[in-house]
Amino acid sequence: MEKLLSVQGLETEFRSREGVVHAVNGVSLNLDQGETLGIVGESGSGKSVTVMSMLRLIPTPPGKIAAGSACFQGKDLLKMSDEEIRQVRGTHINMVFQDPMTSLNPVLTIGRQVTEPLEKIGVGQREAQEQAVKMLEMVGISNARDHLNSYPHQFSGGMRQRVMIAMALITSPKILVADEPTTALDVTIQAQIIELVRQLRDELGMAMIWITHDLGIIAELADRVAVMYGGLIVEEAAVEELFANPRHPYTIGLLGSLPRLDSAGNRRLTAIDGLPPVLLQKPQACPFAPRCTYVQERCFKENPLLAEVKAGHRTACWVNPLPGKDVL
């Protein structure tokens, strides 16, 4: 069965004064209809660049997609013309960015910005306004019709993020990409947005990619998780399997730093020593080796490929099974 989205061998690089930064180094991932994929990792791990490369949102120059493919419903997004990819981005794959204040146009009304995607696909202005009112109400904005002539600065942070979600969903996309959309919000609003997205996902039957560094959010939302480090996916599994049986040292470190209600006694949170790699060269060895508790000589010489350790569970590590992985 053909995947809704299939990314294979994606590589993205950026030219800088220091040299070429290899931000994404051969990422492959799949997404099925109605599935939610969580992509997690530290800042700089390549999460956002992977998705923005797939959608051709990388500024060129200095960015460059050096290799790979990203097939949506069998068609490679990376080989489409500019007009074709714009049609896909505005209609079938939509994105919610991290900071709504910098994503919304401050000089255009909320109504104008929400209706614009519909008008671009030929929907009349009056019908587009009616659909905008319904969508704004669906995302929890009361008296939506009265807010059509409001401007972004007149809304709170939580309301602006709801507007961004309304804009992303107004064309009933097949895939919603959410790039850390709750990071700038307080925890109460964050919980409301997460619950809202979950409800809309179920109602509309869309697939979703949720990018975050917060494993707690992934536990609530995702069906499957891809853990990224150094521009690579180092572990991928169903969310329950990943939390119950992490196999990569980096995943273990991330989970070890997360408070858990189901842990017995007083468990001390752990930290991952060291810093993420500077990617001025493609990783020829395991990029996590300098920070790894279980490192072996081979880890500094060869970069392990993702290999299946259990049905549906893949990891890129030379040391499996890991000794003492019950640190959780």
C-alpha positions as CSV (number, residue, x, y, z in Angstrom):
1,M,0.0,0.0,0.0
2,E,1.4,3.4,-1.0
3,K,2.3,5.7,1.8
4,L,0.6,9.1,2.0
5,L,4.1,10.6,2.4
6,S,7.4,8.9,1.9
7,V,10.7,10.7,2.4
8,Q,13.8,8.8,1.4
9,G,17.5,9.8,1.8
10,L,16.9,13.5,2.4
11,E,20.0,15.6,2.7
12,T,20.1,19.4,3.2
13,E,23.1,21.7,3.6
14,F,23.7,25.3,4.2
15,R,26.7,27.4,3.2
16,S,28.2,29.6,6.0
17,R,31.3,31.5,6.7
18,E,32.8,28.6,8.5
19,G,31.9,26.1,5.8
20,V,29.1,23.9,4.6
21,V,26.7,22.9,7.5
22,H,25.2,19.4,6.9
23,A,21.9,19.9,8.7
24,V,20.1,16.8,7.4
25,N,22.1,13.7,6.6
26,G,20.0,11.1,4.9
27,V,16.6,11.1,6.7
28,S,14.0,8.6,5.6
29,L,10.4,8.5,7.1
30,N,6.9,7.5,6.1
31,L,3.5,8.8,7.1
32,D,0.1,7.0,6.6
33,Q,-3.3,8.5,6.3
34,G,-4.7,9.5,9.7
35,E,-1.4,8.8,11.5
36,T,0.4,11.2,13.8
37,L,4.2,11.1,13.6
38,G,6.2,12.9,16.3
39,I,9.7,14.1,15.5
40,V,11.8,14.9,18.7
41,G,15.3,15.9,19.5
42,E,17.4,18.8,20.9
43,S,17.5,22.2,19.2
44,G,19.8,21.8,16.1
45,S,19.1,18.1,15.6
46,G,17.5,18.8,12.2
47,K,13.8,18.4,13.0
48,S,12.5,21.6,11.5
49,V,14.9,21.6,8.6
50,T,13.8,18.1,7.6
51,V,10.2,19.2,7.2
52,M,10.9,22.6,5.7
53,S,13.2,20.8,3.1
54,M,10.4,18.4,2.3
55,L,8.0,21.4,1.7
56,R,10.7,23.4,-0.3
57,L,10.7,26.2,2.3
58,I,14.5,26.3,2.7
59,P,15.9,29.6,1.4
60,T,18.2,29.0,-1.5
61,P,20.9,30.2,-1.1
62,P,22.3,29.6,1.4
63,G,20.3,26.4,1.7
64,K,20.5,23.5,-0.7
65,I,18.7,20.1,-0.9
66,A,21.6,17.9,-1.8
67,A,19.9,14.6,-2.2
68,G,16.8,12.5,-1.6
69,S,13.1,12.5,-2.4
70,A,9.8,13.4,-0.7
71,C,6.9,11.7,-2.4
72,F,3.3,12.9,-1.5
73,Q,0.7,10.6,-3.0
74,G,3.3,9.2,-5.3
75,K,4.6,12.6,-6.6
76,D,8.0,13.9,-5.6
77,L,7.7,17.3,-4.0
78,L,11.3,18.0,-4.6
79,K,10.9,17.7,-8.4
80,M,7.7,19.8,-8.7
81,S,7.7,23.2,-10.4
82,D,7.3,26.3,-8.1
83,E,3.7,26.6,-9.1
84,E,3.0,22.9,-8.4
85,I,4.6,22.9,-4.9
86,R,2.6,26.1,-4.0
87,Q,-0.6,24.3,-4.9
88,V,0.4,21.4,-2.6
89,R,1.5,23.6,0.3
90,G,-1.5,25.8,0.4
91,T,-4.1,23.0,-0.1
92,H,-3.0,19.5,0.8
93,I,-0.1,20.0,3.2
94,N,-0.3,23.0,5.6
95,M,2.0,24.1,8.4
96,V,1.6,25.7,11.8
97,F,4.7,27.6,12.8
98,Q,6.1,28.1,16.3
99,D,5.5,31.9,16.8
100,P,2.2,33.1,15.4
101,M,3.1,36.8,15.9
102,T,5.9,36.5,13.3
103,S,3.8,34.3,11.1
104,L,0.7,36.4,10.9
105,N,0.8,39.6,8.8
106,P,0.4,42.5,11.3
107,V,-1.3,44.9,8.7
108,L,-3.9,42.4,7.4
109,T,-7.1,41.6,9.3
110,I,-7.7,38.1,10.7
111,G,-10.5,37.5,8.2
112,R,-8.3,38.4,5.3
113,Q,-5.6,36.0,6.4
114,V,-7.9,33.1,7.1
115,T,-9.8,33.4,3.9
116,E,-6.8,33.9,1.6
117,P,-6.0,30.1,1.2
118,L,-9.6,29.6,0.0
119,E,-9.6,32.5,-2.4
120,K,-6.4,31.2,-3.9
121,I,-8.2,27.9,-4.9
122,G,-11.2,29.8,-6.4
123,V,-13.6,30.0,-3.5
124,G,-15.7,33.2,-3.7
125,Q,-15.2,35.9,-1.1
126,R,-18.6,35.6,0.6
127,E,-18.4,31.8,0.8
128,A,-14.8,32.0,2.0
129,Q,-15.9,34.4,4.8
130,E,-18.6,32.0,5.9
131,Q,-16.1,29.1,6.0
132,A,-13.7,31.2,7.9
133,V,-16.3,32.0,10.6
134,K,-17.1,28.3,10.9
135,M,-13.4,27.4,11.2
136,L,-12.6,30.1,13.7
137,E,-15.5,28.8,15.8
138,M,-14.2,25.3,15.4
139,V,-10.9,26.2,16.9
140,G,-12.5,27.9,19.9
141,I,-12.7,31.6,19.0
142,S,-16.1,32.9,20.2
143,N,-18.0,35.6,18.3
144,A,-15.8,34.7,15.3
145,R,-17.8,36.9,12.9
146,D,-17.0,40.0,15.0
147,H,-13.3,39.2,15.0
148,L,-12.9,39.0,11.2
149,N,-11.9,42.7,11.1
150,S,-9.6,42.4,14.1
151,Y,-5.8,42.5,13.7
152,P,-3.3,40.1,15.2
153,H,-2.0,42.5,17.9
154,Q,-5.6,42.6,19.3
155,F,-5.5,38.8,20.1
156,S,-3.7,37.0,22.9
157,G,-1.0,34.5,22.1
158,G,-3.3,31.6,22.5
159,M,-5.9,33.1,20.2
160,R,-3.3,33.9,17.6
161,Q,-2.2,30.3,17.6
162,R,-5.8,29.2,17.2
163,V,-6.0,31.6,14.2
164,M,-2.8,29.9,12.7
165,I,-4.5,26.5,13.2
166,A,-7.7,27.8,11.5
167,M,-5.6,29.0,8.6
168,A,-3.8,25.7,8.3
169,L,-7.1,23.7,8.4
170,I,-9.3,25.9,6.3
171,T,-8.6,23.9,3.1
172,S,-9.0,20.5,4.8
173,P,-5.4,19.4,4.2
174,K,-4.4,15.7,4.1
175,I,-1.3,16.5,6.3
176,L,-0.9,19.1,9.0
177,V,2.7,19.9,10.0
178,A,3.0,21.5,13.5
179,D,6.5,22.9,14.3
180,E,6.6,23.4,18.1
181,P,3.3,25.4,18.0
182,T,2.9,25.5,21.8
183,T,6.4,26.4,22.9
184,A,5.7,30.1,23.3
185,L,2.4,29.5,25.3
186,D,1.8,29.0,29.0
187,V,1.0,25.5,30.1
188,T,-2.7,26.0,30.4
189,I,-3.1,27.4,26.9
190,Q,-0.7,24.7,25.7
191,A,-2.9,22.0,27.0
192,Q,-5.9,23.6,25.4
193,I,-4.2,23.8,22.0
194,I,-3.0,20.1,22.2
195,E,-6.6,19.0,23.0
196,L,-7.9,21.1,20.2
197,V,-5.5,19.7,17.6
198,R,-6.3,16.1,18.8
199,Q,-10.0,16.7,18.4
200,L,-9.7,18.3,14.9
201,R,-7.3,15.5,13.8
202,D,-9.9,12.9,14.7
203,E,-12.8,14.9,13.2
204,L,-11.1,15.6,9.9
205,G,-9.2,12.3,9.6
206,M,-5.9,14.1,8.6
207,A,-2.4,12.9,9.1
208,M,-0.1,15.0,11.2
209,I,3.6,15.6,11.8
210,W,4.3,17.2,15.2
211,I,7.8,18.6,15.8
212,T,8.9,19.2,19.4
213,H,11.6,18.7,22.0
214,D,8.9,17.9,24.6
215,L,8.4,14.1,24.9
216,G,5.4,14.7,27.2
217,I,3.5,16.2,24.3
218,I,4.5,13.3,22.0
219,A,3.2,10.8,24.6
220,E,-0.2,12.5,24.4
221,L,-0.5,13.0,20.7
222,A,1.7,10.7,18.5
223,D,1.2,7.2,17.2
224,R,4.8,6.8,16.2
225,V,8.0,8.7,17.1
226,A,11.2,9.5,15.2
227,V,14.1,10.6,17.4
228,M,16.6,12.9,15.6
229,Y,20.2,13.7,16.5
230,G,22.9,15.2,14.3
231,G,20.6,15.5,11.3
232,L,19.8,11.7,11.5
233,I,17.0,9.6,12.7
234,V,18.6,7.5,15.4
235,E,15.5,5.7,16.7
236,E,11.9,5.1,15.4
237,A,9.1,3.2,17.1
238,A,5.4,3.3,18.1
239,V,5.0,5.7,21.0
240,E,4.2,3.1,23.6
241,E,7.1,0.9,22.5
242,L,9.6,3.8,22.6
243,F,8.6,4.9,26.1
244,A,8.6,1.3,27.4
245,N,11.7,0.0,25.6
246,P,14.1,2.7,24.4
247,R,17.1,1.3,22.6
248,H,19.3,4.2,21.6
249,P,21.4,5.9,24.3
250,Y,20.2,9.3,23.2
251,T,16.6,8.3,23.6
252,I,17.4,6.9,27.0
253,G,19.0,10.2,28.0
254,L,16.0,12.2,26.8
255,L,13.6,10.0,28.7
256,G,15.8,10.0,31.8
257,S,15.5,13.8,31.9
258,L,11.7,13.6,31.9
259,P,9.7,13.4,35.2
260,R,7.5,10.3,35.3
261,L,4.5,9.7,37.5
262,D,4.8,6.0,37.2
263,S,8.4,5.7,38.5
264,A,8.8,4.0,41.9
265,G,10.4,6.0,44.7
266,N,12.4,9.2,44.2
267,R,14.1,8.9,40.8
268,R,16.8,11.4,40.1
269,L,16.5,13.1,36.8
270,T,19.6,12.7,34.6
271,A,21.3,15.1,32.1
272,I,23.1,14.3,28.9
273,D,26.7,15.7,29.2
274,G,28.3,17.6,26.4
275,L,26.9,19.5,23.4
276,P,25.3,18.6,20.1
277,P,27.7,18.1,17.2
278,V,28.9,20.9,14.9
279,L,27.9,19.6,11.5
280,L,30.5,21.2,9.3
281,Q,31.3,17.6,8.1
282,K,28.9,14.8,7.4
283,P,28.9,12.3,10.3
284,Q,31.3,9.5,9.4
285,A,31.0,7.9,12.8
286,C,28.1,7.9,15.4
287,P,27.4,11.6,16.1
288,F,26.4,10.8,19.6
289,A,29.6,8.9,20.5
290,P,31.3,11.8,22.3
291,R,28.3,12.0,24.7
292,C,27.4,8.4,25.0
293,T,27.6,6.3,28.3
294,Y,27.9,3.1,26.3
295,V,30.4,4.2,23.7
296,Q,32.8,1.6,22.2
297,E,35.8,2.0,19.9
298,R,33.7,1.1,16.8
299,C,31.4,4.0,17.5
300,F,34.2,6.5,16.7
301,K,34.9,4.8,13.3
302,E,31.6,3.8,11.8
303,N,28.1,5.4,11.7
304,P,25.5,2.7,12.4
305,L,22.5,2.6,10.1
306,L,18.9,2.2,11.3
307,A,18.2,-1.4,11.9
308,E,15.1,-3.2,13.1
309,V,15.5,-4.6,16.6
310,K,11.9,-5.5,16.9
311,A,8.9,-5.4,14.5
312,G,8.3,-1.7,13.9
313,H,11.2,-0.6,16.1
314,R,14.4,0.6,14.5
315,T,17.5,2.1,16.0
316,A,21.0,3.2,14.9
317,C,23.4,1.9,17.6
318,W,26.3,-0.6,17.6
319,V,25.5,-1.6,21.3
320,N,22.3,-3.6,21.4
321,P,21.0,-4.7,23.7
322,L,22.3,-1.9,25.9
323,P,23.6,-2.8,29.3
324,G,21.8,-1.1,32.1
325,K,19.1,0.5,29.9
326,D,16.7,0.1,32.7
327,V,17.9,3.5,34.0
328,L,14.3,4.7,33.5
